[in-house]
């Protein structure tokens, strides 16, 4: 099966990347043309910024140069979909919403959430590795990736894996592009195993929870016979609110939600399936990593067992009194969002937050503040290995130059 996505096609009109003026736009329509464009950029010494739907352009440092914007908008076809085998091959420019729509026709899907599914592309989601709360129960696209094709600056297109779930050849090659921000090559297509879509869901909501009660609630949710799809805690003045998502069969989710509501021993309400889906769609939409947001967004990474302790400490910082804050205890991160556009204020916030959690990165911020901050901090390990990979796959440093950790 091969078809165009026929859905939203993201605009390639990108005037700037993280505050750096963007140059010419190229829109190759085949993987070979992508590779040819990269080889031409090497010959001309041009910096290339790959762009999918443009929904995650706020991630990373400002590029050293953005001479060429390489759009994947014309690589938008579903190449092969085998419902019986539960496998899918799709070009990188297809949007997540359109892919999910195709899978839903057969009662299947990929349990992935992003802020803008109508615009976010498969390639962009893989390259940025930014996912929503449902990652707790279902993992990331990396967990479903079984094959990949990537265009490289030497003018070639490399492939790894295949369209068979048991095919694990090239495993490391596939995984290294996940979260690499397009600094090693441009993803042109990917193959996935897909899953039956959950038939129903419920969400248990707890309001005005005392901070001291959060560890017991966490243990009740995560050390339980039921599977929790998402578990988020939000700062709520001097207390917190808790949202716990359960998905699966209709009757099972109903019973488990009732059981969990009793297990947490707190006043609670249970959202029915439609209200639950609406709640989480709105929740995820708050975490937008666009090119020039009106807010800044920090993500602090710790061990899952340490996340509630960090959350409590951050809630006490005067600099964060007006900031929105949420914790994902099962995943090990705390998100902080503020709308103060003053660079000096963000400097103070970063100093205090990184003193508590060195592995804190700036996920998004206004363009006007971008050049004054290293967004990565100490949030990424194995920098030496990344430098070796960069030298191997992009020795002329044309792909997103300077945007990744360590100036890669």
NUROZA-620848 format. One record per residue (C-alpha): y, z, x; residue number from 1. Coordinates in steps of 0.5 Angstrom, whole numbers, plus 500, padded with zeros to 3 digits. Example, Ala and Ser with C-alpha at 12.3 -4.5 7.8 and 13.67 -1.06 7.14 Angstrom:
2
491 516 525 1 $
498 514 527 2 $
//
This chain:
408
500 500 500 1 $
507 498 503 2 $
513 499 499 3 $
521 500 500 4 $
523 507 498 5 $
528 504 493 6 $
531 511 492 7 $
538 514 495 8 $
539 510 502 9 $
544 514 506 10 $
550 512 509 11 $
551 510 516 12 $
558 510 516 13 $
559 516 521 14 $
566 517 524 15 $
564 523 528 16 $
559 527 531 17 $
560 534 532 18 $
567 532 533 19 $
566 527 538 20 $
568 520 535 21 $
563 515 534 22 $
562 508 536 23 $
559 502 533 24 $
553 503 528 25 $
547 499 529 26 $
541 499 523 27 $
535 496 526 28 $
530 494 521 29 $
523 494 525 30 $
521 499 530 31 $
521 494 535 32 $
528 493 534 33 $
530 500 535 34 $
526 500 541 35 $
530 494 543 36 $
537 497 541 37 $
535 503 546 38 $
533 498 552 39 $
540 495 551 40 $
544 502 551 41 $
540 503 557 42 $
543 497 560 43 $
550 498 558 44 $
550 506 560 45 $
551 507 552 46 $
550 514 549 47 $
546 513 543 48 $
546 518 537 49 $
540 517 532 50 $
542 518 525 51 $
537 519 518 52 $
541 521 512 53 $
546 525 516 54 $
544 532 513 55 $
543 535 519 56 $
548 532 524 57 $
551 539 525 58 $
545 542 529 59 $
546 542 536 60 $
552 542 541 61 $
557 536 541 62 $
554 530 544 63 $
557 528 551 64 $
558 521 548 65 $
557 517 542 66 $
558 510 544 67 $
552 508 539 68 $
550 511 532 69 $
543 508 531 70 $
541 509 523 71 $
534 509 521 72 $
536 507 514 73 $
533 500 514 74 $
526 504 516 75 $
525 506 509 76 $
518 504 507 77 $
512 508 505 78 $
507 504 509 79 $
500 507 507 80 $
499 512 501 81 $
491 513 500 82 $
491 519 495 83 $
483 519 495 84 $
484 521 502 85 $
490 525 501 86 $
494 521 507 87 $
501 518 508 88 $
504 514 513 89 $
512 513 512 90 $
517 510 516 91 $
522 515 518 92 $
528 513 514 93 $
525 514 507 94 $
528 520 504 95 $
524 526 503 96 $
526 526 495 97 $
523 519 494 98 $
517 521 498 99 $
515 527 494 100 $
517 523 488 101 $
511 518 490 102 $
506 523 491 103 $
508 527 485 104 $
505 521 481 105 $
498 523 483 106 $
499 530 483 107 $
500 531 490 108 $
506 533 495 109 $
508 536 502 110 $
511 543 501 111 $
517 542 505 112 $
524 544 502 113 $
531 542 505 114 $
538 543 503 115 $
539 535 501 116 $
532 532 499 117 $
536 526 496 118 $
539 524 503 119 $
534 528 508 120 $
530 523 511 121 $
523 524 514 122 $
525 523 521 123 $
531 527 521 124 $
527 533 518 125 $
522 532 524 126 $
527 531 529 127 $
531 538 527 128 $
525 542 525 129 $
530 546 520 130 $
526 548 514 131 $
527 553 508 132 $
523 559 505 133 $
517 556 503 134 $
515 555 510 135 $
512 562 510 136 $
506 560 505 137 $
506 553 507 138 $
508 552 514 139 $
512 546 517 140 $
512 538 517 141 $
509 539 524 142 $
503 543 520 143 $
501 536 516 144 $
503 531 522 145 $
497 527 524 146 $
500 521 527 147 $
507 518 529 148 $
510 512 532 149 $
516 513 537 150 $
521 508 540 151 $
523 510 547 152 $
529 508 552 153 $
524 503 556 154 $
524 499 550 155 $
517 500 548 156 $
514 503 542 157 $
509 509 543 158 $
504 511 538 159 $
499 518 537 160 $
494 520 532 161 $
492 516 527 162 $
491 516 519 163 $
485 520 519 164 $
486 528 518 165 $
480 529 524 166 $
484 524 529 167 $
487 529 534 168 $
488 524 539 169 $
495 525 542 170 $
496 531 539 171 $
501 534 544 172 $
505 527 544 173 $
506 528 537 174 $
508 535 537 175 $
513 535 542 176 $
518 530 538 177 $
518 536 533 178 $
525 539 533 179 $
527 535 540 180 $
533 533 536 181 $
531 526 538 182 $
533 527 545 183 $
526 524 548 184 $
525 518 543 185 $
527 516 536 186 $
521 517 531 187 $
520 510 527 188 $
514 513 523 189 $
510 518 521 190 $
503 520 518 191 $
501 526 514 192 $
496 529 511 193 $
498 531 504 194 $
496 537 499 195 $
495 538 491 196 $
502 540 488 197 $
502 547 485 198 $
501 547 478 199 $
506 553 477 200 $
510 558 480 201 $
513 565 479 202 $
519 569 482 203 $
519 576 482 204 $
526 578 483 205 $
529 585 485 206 $
536 587 485 207 $
540 593 488 208 $
534 595 493 209 $
536 601 498 210 $
535 599 505 211 $
530 604 506 212 $
526 601 501 213 $
525 594 504 214 $
519 596 509 215 $
515 598 504 216 $
517 592 499 217 $
515 588 505 218 $
508 591 507 219 $
507 591 499 220 $
508 583 499 221 $
505 581 506 222 $
499 585 506 223 $
496 583 499 224 $
491 579 496 225 $
496 574 493 226 $
499 569 497 227 $
506 569 498 228 $
510 562 498 229 $
517 565 500 230 $
520 572 501 231 $
527 573 502 232 $
532 579 503 233 $
539 578 502 234 $
545 583 503 235 $
548 585 497 236 $
554 590 498 237 $
551 596 501 238 $
544 594 498 239 $
539 588 498 240 $
536 583 493 241 $
529 581 494 242 $
526 574 492 243 $
518 573 492 244 $
515 566 490 245 $
508 565 488 246 $
505 558 487 247 $
499 556 485 248 $
495 555 478 249 $
498 557 471 250 $
494 563 469 251 $
494 565 477 252 $
501 565 478 253 $
502 569 472 254 $
497 575 473 255 $
499 575 481 256 $
507 576 479 257 $
505 581 474 258 $
501 585 479 259 $
506 584 485 260 $
512 587 480 261 $
508 593 479 262 $
506 593 487 263 $
513 594 489 264 $
514 600 485 265 $
522 597 484 266 $
525 595 478 267 $
524 587 477 268 $
524 581 473 269 $
520 575 473 270 $
522 568 473 271 $
518 563 469 272 $
516 556 473 273 $
523 552 471 274 $
527 558 472 275 $
523 559 479 276 $
524 552 481 277 $
531 552 479 278 $
533 559 483 279 $
529 556 490 280 $
533 550 489 281 $
540 553 489 282 $
538 558 494 283 $
536 553 499 284 $
542 548 498 285 $
546 554 501 286 $
543 552 508 287 $
546 546 509 288 $
547 543 516 289 $
552 538 515 290 $
556 534 520 291 $
563 538 518 292 $
561 544 514 293 $
567 549 512 294 $
563 555 514 295 $
559 557 520 296 $
551 559 520 297 $
548 563 525 298 $
540 564 525 299 $
537 570 529 300 $
530 569 532 301 $
526 576 533 302 $
519 578 532 303 $
517 578 524 304 $
516 586 525 305 $
523 587 528 306 $
527 582 523 307 $
528 588 518 308 $
531 593 523 309 $
535 587 526 310 $
537 586 519 311 $
539 593 518 312 $
543 593 524 313 $
547 587 523 314 $
549 589 516 315 $
553 595 519 316 $
557 591 524 317 $
564 591 521 318 $
565 583 524 319 $
560 581 518 320 $
562 585 513 321 $
564 579 509 322 $
559 575 511 323 $
553 573 507 324 $
546 575 510 325 $
539 574 509 326 $
532 576 512 327 $
526 572 512 328 $
521 578 514 329 $
515 574 514 330 $
518 569 519 331 $
522 573 523 332 $
529 570 523 333 $
536 573 520 334 $
541 568 517 335 $
548 569 517 336 $
554 565 514 337 $
561 566 514 338 $
567 562 512 339 $
572 564 517 340 $
574 558 521 341 $
578 562 526 342 $
574 560 533 343 $
576 567 536 344 $
573 570 530 345 $
567 567 531 346 $
567 569 539 347 $
567 576 537 348 $
561 575 532 349 $
557 571 537 350 $
558 577 542 351 $
556 582 538 352 $
550 579 534 353 $
547 576 541 354 $
548 583 544 355 $
543 585 538 356 $
539 579 538 357 $
540 574 545 358 $
536 569 541 359 $
541 567 536 360 $
543 560 535 361 $
549 557 531 362 $
546 552 526 363 $
552 549 523 364 $
560 550 524 365 $
566 546 523 366 $
567 540 528 367 $
574 544 530 368 $
570 549 533 369 $
564 545 536 370 $
567 544 543 371 $
568 552 544 372 $
561 554 543 373 $
554 553 546 374 $
550 553 540 375 $
544 555 543 376 $
545 561 547 377 $
538 564 549 378 $
535 561 543 379 $
530 556 546 380 $
524 558 551 381 $
521 553 556 382 $
528 550 558 383 $
525 547 565 384 $
519 544 561 385 $
524 540 557 386 $
528 538 563 387 $
521 535 565 388 $
520 531 559 389 $
527 529 558 390 $
527 526 565 391 $
520 523 563 392 $
522 519 557 393 $
530 519 557 394 $
531 519 565 395 $
538 515 564 396 $
540 521 559 397 $
542 516 553 398 $
539 519 547 399 $
544 525 544 400 $
546 527 551 401 $
548 534 551 402 $
546 536 544 403 $
540 540 546 404 $
539 546 549 405 $
541 547 557 406 $
545 540 556 407 $
539 536 555 408 $
//
